[in-house]
Amino acid sequence: MEIIEDEPDDIGPANALSPKQRDALIHLAKIGKNDIFYDLGSGYGHIVFDVVKKTGLKNAIGIEVDYKRFCRSVRLAKRKLTKRELKRAELYCANYFYYDLSDATIVYEGHERTEGEIEEFEKHISNNGVRIITIDLPLIGYRPIRTVVCEGRKFFVMQTPLRKYRTSNPDKWAAHALSKKKATLQDIYDYYDNMLKEEGHPKKDRQQIIRKLRSTVAASFQKPSRRTFG
């Protein structure tokens, strides 16, 4: 691992998880000694570091497209991990859309939901039994197998082959995603908007993100049910 001389920064991006939230993610993932964990959009690497330090997994890989964040993550790895722990940690500056994830057993993807996200995962993940962890919302239209809430943020884990809701009514998916029997899609949009507001996103940016979310939901529930990967 090449160490780039750059001033370390422990703060991280605006959407970085707190230490308690990282612990919740690790607990939800049920990481074992044979697991290979990928953090897609790893920022300053804190999730990768915690996974390596707090579990006995085989390997943890962080992929970050932003070069400055990647540089800091590499510097921080040198400071925070022992030589033995560094052997189980890998950090790459790359766009994960073009990265080989064929050996992954656990994938964490903490970005906003995008149209075509299922196709993205199908392209990169072909094995059954891979756990996919998301934050704030599950993959649109799909059933999580476990959830946990920590410090106001909700984590979901799904497992391939993914289970799609057998319904054309997206409100039923919204009710399950929010754990509220009478929730509707509007509740999803309000929940997501409030979360973005708390993170400091300006109104114009929030409106744009919600529009993308609406488009993703519409596209997901218009497509035929696809039950498996590969």
C-alpha positions, 0 to 999 in steps of 0.5 A, a space after each residue: 500500500 503506497 502511503 501518500 504524504 498528505 495531512 491526515 483528516 479524520 473528519 471525513 465527508 458530510 455523509 460519513 458514519 459516526 463510530 456508533 453507526 459503523 459499529 451498527 453496520 458491522 453488527 448488521 453485516 454479521 462478518 465472519 472470518 471468510 468474508 471479503 468486504 467492499 465499501 463502495 465510496 469509502 471516503 477516508 476509509 473509516 469503515 474499512 479500518 473498523 471492519 479490519 480492527 473489529 472483525 477477523 474477516 479475510 479482507 476489507 477493500 475500500 474503493 474511492 473515486 475522489 483522489 484527495 479522499 483516497 490520499 487521506 485514507 491511505 495516510 490514515 491507514 498507516 496511522 490507524 492500522 498495525 502492520 498485520 492489519 494492513 495486510 487485510 486492508 486494501 484501498 483503491 482510487 477507482 470508480 467502482 462501476 468498473 471494478 471487479 467485485 466477483 470475490 465480494 461476500 459483503 458490499 456496503 453502498 452508502 450513496 443516494 439511490 439511482 435509477 438502474 441500481 439493480 442493473 449495476 449490482 447485477 453487472 458486478 455481483 453474480 454469486 448467490 449469498 452476497 450481502 448488500 448493505 444500504 443506508 436510509 433506504 433499501 434497494 428500491 422495490 426489494 426486501 431487506 432480510 435485516 434492518 437496524 436503526 442507529 442515531 436516526 439512520 436506518 441500515 438495510 441488508 439484502 442478500 442475493 438472489 434479491 427478493 422483489 416485492 410481488 406487488 405493483 403498489 409501491 406504497 406497500 414497499 414504502 410501508 415496509 421500508 419505513 416500518 409503518 403500516 400505513 406509510 405511502 411513497 410521499 412519506 418516503 420522500 418526506 423522510 428522505 428530504 428531512 434526512 438530507 436537510 439534517 445533513 445540511 443539503 440546501 433546498 435546491 439540491 434536496 429537490 433534485 435528489 428527491 426528483 431522482 428518487 421519484 424517477 427511480 421508484 417509478 422505473 423500478 415498479 414499472 419493470 417486470 419482477 426480476 428475482 435472481 442475479 446472473 
